[in-house]
Amino acid sequence: MKKIFFHNFFPTKEEELVCLANNSPHKAFRVLMEIRDIHPPLVMNYLNSWKIHKLSMFEVCTRKIVISFNEAFEYIFRYWSLNLVNYVVTLNKLFVCVYDVSDPRNPKKHDGDSVYFDMVLDDDYTLACKSLFQDLNLSIGDEIGLFYDPNASCFMFKLIFRAV
């Protein structure tokens, strides 16, 4: 099921009466909803499932990987329950698990208090993983791959190319 934000611009009769009684204007709001998607979620192709991007100065300084609004809804939230997504979009931290598979023979699991997924104020999301940044000594311009694995219920991370 696909998650979307439904924006309510038109008040119900009850909401209009409350606004009139309080002498206040109606405020539009949005509600997270689950809809049946005409296109099923992408089937995991473990050989070509990486969403690749270069690390920015913000990401290296904060040790948080930025995930855009569209990427979060398209590649992560599809696999989560509506309650779990609602928890995150109400500005809560969701503690998650990240596997570093940069060395396929020796994957390393990162979890705990410093590994979480949360929403930032501009409707983008971040994946914080302090131990991952420290272990790999990630720097600005490093090319990384990331995807959410619904079968393992965790994020998969891979260092693709180290910047010079």
C-alpha positions in Angstrom: 0.0 0.0 0.0 1.2 3.5 -0.8 1.2 6.3 1.7 0.3 9.8 0.7 -0.5 13.1 2.5 -4.1 14.2 2.0 -4.5 17.9 2.3 -7.9 19.1 3.7 -8.6 22.6 2.5 -12.4 22.5 2.9 -13.9 22.5 6.4 -16.8 20.4 7.4 -20.0 22.1 8.6 -18.9 21.3 12.2 -15.5 22.8 11.7 -17.1 25.9 10.1 -19.3 26.4 13.2 -16.4 26.0 15.5 -14.4 28.6 13.5 -17.4 31.0 13.6 -17.8 30.5 17.3 -14.1 31.2 18.0 -13.9 33.9 15.4 -10.9 32.2 13.8 -10.1 31.2 10.2 -10.1 27.6 9.1 -6.6 26.2 9.0 -5.9 23.6 6.3 -4.2 20.5 7.6 -2.8 17.3 6.1 -3.5 13.7 7.1 -1.3 10.7 6.2 -3.4 8.1 4.4 -2.9 4.7 2.9 -4.1 4.1 -0.7 -4.1 1.0 -2.9 -1.5 1.7 -5.5 -2.1 0.8 -9.1 1.6 -0.1 -9.4 2.8 -2.7 -6.9 6.0 -2.0 -4.9 9.2 -2.6 -6.7 10.4 -6.2 -6.4 13.8 -6.2 -4.7 16.7 -6.6 -7.1 19.6 -7.1 -4.8 22.1 -6.6 -7.6 20.7 -3.2 -8.7 18.7 -1.8 -5.8 21.1 0.8 -4.5 20.1 4.5 -4.5 23.4 6.1 -5.0 24.5 9.6 -4.1 27.5 11.6 -2.9 27.8 12.7 0.7 27.4 16.4 1.4 29.1 18.6 4.0 25.8 18.6 6.0 25.7 14.8 6.0 29.3 14.4 7.1 29.1 17.0 9.8 25.8 15.8 11.3 26.5 12.1 10.5 23.0 11.8 9.0 22.2 10.6 5.5 19.5 12.8 3.9 16.7 11.0 2.2 14.3 13.2 0.2 10.6 13.3 0.8 9.9 11.5 -2.5 12.5 8.8 -1.9 11.2 8.1 1.6 7.6 7.7 0.3 8.5 5.7 -2.8 11.3 3.4 -1.4 10.8 3.1 2.3 7.3 4.0 3.5 5.7 1.5 1.1 7.0 -1.3 3.1 6.1 0.1 6.6 2.7 0.1 8.3 0.6 3.3 8.4 1.1 3.5 12.2 4.9 3.3 11.8 4.9 6.0 9.1 2.6 8.2 11.2 5.0 7.8 14.1 7.9 9.2 12.0 6.0 12.0 10.3 4.9 13.4 13.7 8.6 14.2 14.3 9.5 11.1 16.3 12.8 9.2 16.0 12.4 5.6 14.9 15.3 3.4 15.9 16.3 1.2 13.0 19.0 -1.2 12.0 21.6 -0.5 9.3 23.9 -3.2 7.7 27.1 -2.0 6.2 27.8 -4.4 3.3 30.8 -2.5 1.9 32.7 -5.7 2.5 30.3 -8.5 1.4 32.3 -11.1 3.2 32.1 -9.3 6.5 28.8 -7.3 6.9 28.6 -5.2 10.0 25.3 -4.4 11.8 24.8 -0.9 13.3 21.9 -0.4 15.7 21.3 1.2 19.1 20.6 4.7 20.3 22.6 6.5 17.7 20.9 4.7 14.7 17.5 6.2 13.9 15.3 7.4 11.1 13.5 10.8 11.5 11.9 13.7 9.8 13.5 17.1 9.5 11.4 20.3 9.3 11.5 20.7 5.5 9.7 17.3 5.0 12.9 15.5 4.2 14.1 12.6 6.3 17.5 11.6 7.7 19.1 8.3 8.6 21.4 8.9 11.5 24.2 6.4 12.0 27.1 7.8 13.9 29.0 4.5 14.3 28.9 3.9 10.5 30.4 7.3 9.8 33.1 6.7 12.4 33.9 3.1 11.3 34.3 4.0 7.6 35.7 7.5 8.2 33.2 8.8 5.6 34.0 12.2 4.1 32.5 14.8 1.7 32.1 13.5 -1.8 32.2 9.8 -0.9 29.8 7.9 -3.1 27.4 5.7 -1.1 24.6 3.3 -1.9 21.6 2.8 0.4 18.3 1.0 0.2 15.6 -0.4 2.6 15.3 -4.2 2.6 11.7 -5.1 3.4 12.6 -8.8 3.9 15.2 -8.1 6.6 13.4 -4.9 7.9 16.6 -2.9 7.8 18.6 -0.5 5.8 21.5 -1.7 3.6 24.5 0.6 3.2 27.5 0.3 0.9 30.5 2.6 0.3 30.7 2.6 -3.5 33.6 5.1 -4.1 35.8 7.0 -1.7 36.5 10.6 -2.7 40.1 11.6 -3.1 
